[in-house]
Amino acid sequence: MNFRTIILVVVAIATAGFTAFYAKNWLAAQRAALEADAPPAAVSEAAAATVEVLVAGQDLPTGTFLKSDNLKWQPWPEDSVSDSYITRAEFVEADFEGAVTRNQLFANEPVTPARVVHPGEQGFLAAVLDPGLRAVSVPVDATTGIAGFVFPGDIVDVILTFRVGVKEEENNGGQTRFFSETLLRKVRVLAIDQQVDNEDGMAKVAKTTTLEVSSKQAEKIALALEIGSLSLSLRSLTPEPAVGVGVTTIGTDAEGDGEDLRSYTRDFDIYYMIGDPLGLPVPGAKSKVVDVLHGKTAEQVSF
């Protein structure tokens, strides 16, 4: 290969390299020009195509009452919004008053009507009940139901009132004695058949109250209804040390809560001036001490 051939090869390679470099830069410049000329509205429109959807603000276990502090609004792509999702434009606050989650909702998960249950709907009580507890209804009236001032979520005590026939051997007769006893303590009210917004605008006194109790306590209530009548005693909203739901005052499942577990009242405690025919001591009365002589010995007997 002579010198002229070598020069031609070098010039050809240099020309090819320069042409490739120029073509690459030209294509890059054309691509940048096309992107610069494209209207930016398409990108902004895609970013703006969102709607606010109602979602869970935190993990909500089954049976959680929906409140404003556990829900929130979250932007959602408009083309991904299902018909079952609740948007801000369609939201009606009254539709969720008293509603509870039918099953667990995770944080940022859309809230749909199928995931919640409202008072009066099928499955409401089952969703509200804590695991392992039962719902039992108790008949009440204007007196035993505290004149309609007990509402779902309140904490009450359940009082049993009953009568007992006492036989008197002296006159071959008998009399009726009355007793009351605190049967259950700190029971949560689940539901009550009271409507505040009725036609005349007046509150109606409930006929039944549904309580949250254990299975053993449900048995006690069923038996107590056969023995006598039940009344509700509303407890204060001031927090107390938690001791569980529905502490029973009698029976094998009684638990201590700092209160007198054996809390009862007899008719004699109210009109004790007549004397107790059963010989039970007057509440708070002091015993009488009598000296009894037996020959040479003496002893003191309390009555």
Backbone torsions as a table, in degrees:
resi	resn	phi	psi	omega
1	MET	NA	124.6	-178.4
2	ASN	-84.5	176.8	-175.4
3	PHE	-65.7	-36.3	-179.5
4	ARG	-64.3	-40.3	-179.2
5	THR	-64.6	-40.3	179.6
6	ILE	-62.9	-41.5	179.4
7	ILE	-62.7	-42.0	-179.4
8	LEU	-64.4	-39.7	179.4
9	VAL	-65.0	-43.0	179.9
10	VAL	-63.7	-42.6	179.3
11	VAL	-64.5	-39.1	-179.8
12	ALA	-64.6	-43.2	179.5
13	ILE	-64.6	-42.7	179.7
14	ALA	-63.6	-40.8	179.4
15	THR	-64.2	-41.7	179.5
16	ALA	-64.4	-42.3	179.0
17	GLY	-64.3	-42.3	178.7
18	PHE	-64.1	-40.1	179.6
19	THR	-63.5	-43.2	179.3
20	ALA	-64.4	-43.2	178.9
21	PHE	-62.5	-42.3	179.6
22	TYR	-65.2	-42.0	-179.0
23	ALA	-64.4	-39.5	179.3
24	LYS	-64.4	-45.4	178.9
25	ASN	-64.4	-36.9	-179.8
26	TRP	-66.0	-43.0	179.0
27	LEU	-64.2	-39.7	178.2
28	ALA	-64.1	-39.8	178.3
29	ALA	-65.7	-39.6	178.6
30	GLN	-66.1	-39.8	179.3
31	ARG	-65.0	-42.2	178.2
32	ALA	-64.1	-37.9	178.9
33	ALA	-65.8	-40.4	178.8
34	LEU	-64.9	-41.6	179.0
35	GLU	-66.6	-35.5	179.0
36	ALA	-69.9	-33.1	-179.5
37	ASP	-78.9	-16.1	-178.3
38	ALA	-68.2	138.4	-179.0
39	PRO	-69.2	130.7	-179.7
40	PRO	-74.5	-5.5	-176.5
41	ALA	-63.0	-30.5	-177.6
42	ALA	-63.6	-41.7	-179.9
43	VAL	-68.8	-45.8	-179.0
44	SER	-65.6	-34.9	179.3
45	GLU	-66.4	-39.2	178.7
46	ALA	-66.0	-37.4	179.7
47	ALA	-70.4	-31.0	-177.1
48	ALA	-85.5	-9.8	-176.4
49	ALA	-80.3	64.0	177.4
50	THR	-132.3	155.7	175.4
51	VAL	-129.7	156.9	179.5
52	GLU	-86.6	126.0	-177.0
53	VAL	-116.5	141.1	178.4
54	LEU	-74.6	122.6	-179.1
55	VAL	-131.5	166.9	176.4
56	ALA	-74.6	129.2	179.5
57	GLY	-76.9	-14.6	-179.6
58	GLN	-159.3	174.0	175.9
59	ASP	-65.4	125.4	-178.0
60	LEU	-116.1	108.6	177.9
61	PRO	-66.4	166.3	177.0
62	THR	-59.5	135.1	179.1
63	GLY	87.6	11.1	179.5
64	THR	-81.1	130.1	175.4
65	PHE	-71.5	130.8	-179.4
66	LEU	-77.6	129.5	178.2
67	LYS	-135.4	167.6	-179.0
68	SER	-64.5	-26.7	-176.9
69	ASP	-83.3	-9.2	175.4
70	ASN	-113.0	14.8	175.4
71	LEU	-127.2	158.8	177.0
72	LYS	-157.3	166.5	176.9
73	TRP	-101.6	135.1	-178.3
74	GLN	-134.0	133.7	176.5
75	PRO	-59.8	137.2	-177.2
76	TRP	-136.2	136.2	177.9
77	PRO	-55.0	129.6	-173.9
78	GLU	-61.3	-36.6	-178.7
79	ASP	-75.6	-6.0	179.1
80	SER	-108.8	4.4	-178.6
81	VAL	-79.2	119.8	177.6
82	SER	-78.6	157.8	178.7
83	ASP	-64.1	-23.4	-179.1
84	SER	-83.6	-12.1	179.2
85	TYR	-71.2	151.6	-179.1
86	ILE	-104.9	115.6	179.1
87	THR	-95.4	163.9	-178.6
88	ARG	-61.8	-35.4	-178.8
89	ALA	-67.8	-27.7	-177.5
90	GLU	-99.5	-4.0	-172.6
91	PHE	-72.8	131.9	173.6
92	VAL	-124.4	114.6	-174.0
93	GLU	-59.4	-35.4	-178.1
94	ALA	-64.4	-23.5	-179.5
95	ASP	-68.2	-15.3	-176.5
96	PHE	-117.2	8.5	177.8
97	GLU	-69.1	120.7	179.6
98	GLY	79.1	2.9	-178.9
99	ALA	-75.9	150.7	177.4
100	VAL	-129.7	158.3	180.0
101	THR	-73.0	131.7	178.8
102	ARG	-75.0	-35.1	174.4
103	ASN	-145.4	176.5	-171.8
104	GLN	-66.5	139.0	173.6
105	LEU	-117.5	132.7	178.3
106	PHE	-91.5	159.9	-179.3
107	ALA	-57.1	136.6	179.2
108	ASN	70.6	10.7	176.0
109	GLU	-86.8	133.2	-178.9
110	PRO	-59.4	140.3	176.6
111	VAL	-92.9	123.2	-180.0
112	THR	-119.9	156.6	179.3
113	PRO	-56.8	-30.1	-178.9
114	ALA	-73.3	-16.9	-177.9
115	ARG	-91.9	-3.4	-179.7
116	VAL	-127.1	161.1	178.1
117	VAL	-134.4	142.6	-175.0
118	HIS	-108.1	157.8	176.4
119	PRO	-55.0	134.4	-179.3
120	GLY	94.2	-16.8	179.5
121	GLU	-85.7	158.1	179.3
122	GLN	-63.2	130.6	179.1
123	GLY	90.4	1.7	-177.2
124	PHE	-64.8	-51.0	-177.6
125	LEU	-63.7	-38.2	179.1
126	ALA	-63.1	-32.2	179.1
127	ALA	-76.8	-32.4	-177.2
128	VAL	-77.9	-32.9	-175.2
129	LEU	-61.5	136.8	171.9
130	ASP	-70.0	149.4	-179.0
131	PRO	-56.0	134.2	177.9
132	GLY	87.4	-6.6	-178.7
133	LEU	-103.7	169.4	-175.6
134	ARG	-126.1	162.7	174.5
135	ALA	-113.8	130.8	179.3
136	VAL	-137.0	140.6	-177.7
137	SER	-100.1	141.8	-179.3
138	VAL	-124.0	128.3	176.9
139	PRO	-71.8	136.6	179.5
140	VAL	-136.9	167.3	174.8
141	ASP	-138.1	-164.4	-176.0
142	ALA	-61.9	-30.7	-178.1
143	THR	-88.8	-53.2	-177.1
144	THR	-70.6	-21.3	179.4
145	GLY	-99.2	18.5	177.1
146	ILE	57.8	42.5	172.3
147	ALA	57.0	30.0	176.7
148	GLY	82.5	10.8	-178.4
149	PHE	-95.8	16.5	173.5
150	VAL	-103.5	131.0	-176.2
151	PHE	-129.0	160.3	177.2
152	PRO	-54.6	134.8	-177.9
153	GLY	99.3	-17.0	177.5
154	ASP	-70.8	158.7	177.4
155	ILE	-112.3	129.2	-175.1
156	VAL	-132.5	163.4	165.9
157	ASP	-103.5	150.7	178.6
158	VAL	-110.4	123.8	-176.8
159	ILE	-112.0	130.3	177.5
160	LEU	-100.1	129.3	175.5
161	THR	-119.0	128.7	-177.3
162	PHE	-148.8	168.1	179.4
163	ARG	-122.3	150.3	-179.6
164	VAL	-133.3	133.3	175.8
165	GLY	-82.1	126.2	-178.7
166	VAL	-111.1	125.9	-178.9
167	LYS	-87.8	136.2	177.4
168	GLU	-113.4	116.7	-176.9
169	GLU	-74.1	-24.9	-175.1
170	GLU	-64.3	-45.1	-177.4
171	ASN	-113.3	19.9	178.8
172	ASN	51.8	32.0	179.5
173	GLY	-127.3	-153.0	179.8
174	GLY	-173.9	177.5	178.0
175	GLN	-147.5	165.2	-179.5
176	THR	-99.9	127.9	177.4
177	ARG	-107.5	148.0	-178.3
178	PHE	-117.4	140.9	-179.6
179	PHE	-139.4	153.7	171.3
180	SER	-137.2	146.5	-177.2
181	GLU	-147.4	139.8	175.2
182	THR	-73.9	108.3	-174.0
183	LEU	-82.8	-46.6	-179.3
184	LEU	-132.3	147.4	178.5
185	ARG	-121.2	149.4	172.2
186	LYS	52.9	58.3	179.0
187	VAL	-102.2	133.9	-179.6
188	ARG	-85.0	134.7	176.3
189	VAL	-83.9	122.9	-179.7
190	LEU	-90.1	-44.9	-176.2
191	ALA	-152.9	158.4	179.7
192	ILE	-152.5	137.3	-174.5
193	ASP	-84.8	59.0	178.1
194	GLN	-116.7	128.6	178.8
195	GLN	-111.6	120.4	-178.7
196	VAL	-82.0	-41.3	-177.3
197	ASP	-97.5	72.1	175.7
198	ASN	-97.7	-171.8	-172.4
199	GLU	-64.3	-40.9	-177.9
200	ASP	-89.3	1.0	176.8
201	GLY	73.8	10.8	-178.9
202	MET	-108.4	148.6	178.5
203	ALA	-72.9	138.8	177.7
204	LYS	-101.5	134.5	179.7
205	VAL	-69.5	136.2	-176.5
206	ALA	-69.7	152.6	173.8
207	LYS	-102.9	-27.8	176.5
208	THR	-139.0	148.7	175.9
209	THR	-127.1	131.1	-179.3
210	THR	-99.5	126.1	-174.6
211	LEU	-114.4	154.1	177.7
212	GLU	-101.8	115.3	-175.2
213	VAL	-138.9	172.3	173.0
214	SER	-81.7	170.8	-179.6
215	SER	-64.0	-38.0	178.9
216	LYS	-66.7	-40.3	179.8
217	GLN	-69.1	-31.0	175.2
218	ALA	-64.1	-38.8	176.4
219	GLU	-63.7	-41.3	179.9
220	LYS	-63.5	-40.5	179.3
221	ILE	-65.6	-42.5	179.2
222	ALA	-60.5	-41.9	178.6
223	LEU	-70.5	-39.2	-179.1
224	ALA	-63.4	-33.8	178.3
225	LEU	-65.2	-27.3	176.1
226	GLU	-80.5	-27.4	-177.7
227	ILE	-81.0	-43.2	-176.0
228	GLY	-160.2	-145.8	-178.9
229	SER	-117.5	152.8	-178.8
230	LEU	-111.4	142.8	176.6
231	SER	-128.2	155.0	178.5
232	LEU	-105.3	141.7	176.3
233	SER	-124.1	112.7	-175.0
234	LEU	-72.9	133.1	178.6
235	ARG	-96.1	160.9	-179.4
236	SER	-69.3	153.5	175.6
237	LEU	-78.5	-9.2	178.7
238	THR	-63.0	126.3	-177.1
239	PRO	-58.5	141.0	176.0
240	GLU	-124.3	162.7	177.1
241	PRO	-56.1	129.3	-176.8
242	ALA	-70.6	129.1	178.2
243	VAL	-130.4	15.3	-178.8
244	GLY	97.8	176.5	-175.5
245	VAL	-94.6	131.1	171.8
246	GLY	63.7	61.4	178.6
247	VAL	-68.2	125.9	-176.5
248	THR	-86.5	139.2	-178.0
249	THR	-88.6	-17.8	-178.5
250	ILE	-135.8	161.0	176.5
251	GLY	96.5	-178.9	-174.8
252	THR	-77.0	-16.9	-177.3
253	ASP	-99.5	19.6	179.4
254	ALA	-69.1	144.1	179.1
255	GLU	-129.6	148.8	178.9
256	GLY	-82.3	138.3	177.2
257	ASP	-136.9	19.9	-179.7
258	GLY	86.5	-4.3	179.3
259	GLU	-107.9	166.7	177.7
260	ASP	-70.2	108.7	-176.9
261	LEU	-66.3	-35.1	-179.2
262	ARG	-94.2	73.7	-177.4
263	SER	-100.8	113.7	-179.6
264	TYR	-147.9	163.2	178.3
265	THR	-137.6	137.0	177.2
266	ARG	-104.7	159.4	176.1
267	ASP	-59.4	-32.3	-180.0
268	PHE	-66.0	-25.7	177.6
269	ASP	-68.2	-20.3	-178.0
270	ILE	-93.8	-47.4	178.3
271	TYR	-121.2	64.9	-174.1
272	TYR	-75.2	-7.1	-178.0
273	MET	-67.3	-16.2	-178.4
274	ILE	-84.6	-10.3	-177.5
275	GLY	87.4	147.7	-177.9
276	ASP	-94.1	115.4	-179.3
277	PRO	-66.8	-17.9	178.3
278	LEU	-85.1	-6.3	-179.5
279	GLY	80.5	13.7	179.1
280	LEU	-75.7	144.9	-177.2
281	PRO	-69.4	150.8	175.9
282	VAL	-69.2	134.6	179.9
283	PRO	-56.5	124.6	177.7
284	GLY	81.5	-2.5	-177.4
285	ALA	-77.8	146.2	179.1
286	LYS	-86.4	143.1	179.3
287	SER	-71.7	146.2	176.2
288	LYS	-92.9	133.9	-179.0
289	VAL	-106.3	126.7	-178.8
290	VAL	-123.0	135.5	175.9
291	ASP	-84.4	124.5	-179.9
292	VAL	-116.3	126.1	-179.4
293	LEU	-100.7	131.2	176.0
294	HIS	-124.5	88.1	-177.1
295	GLY	65.3	-116.1	-179.5
296	LYS	-91.8	-4.5	-179.0
297	THR	-106.7	156.1	178.9
298	ALA	-138.1	148.1	177.1
299	GLU	-146.1	159.4	177.6
300	GLN	-106.8	131.9	-179.5
301	VAL	-119.8	132.4	179.2
302	SER	-97.2	138.4	178.6
303	PHE	-123.4	NA	NA
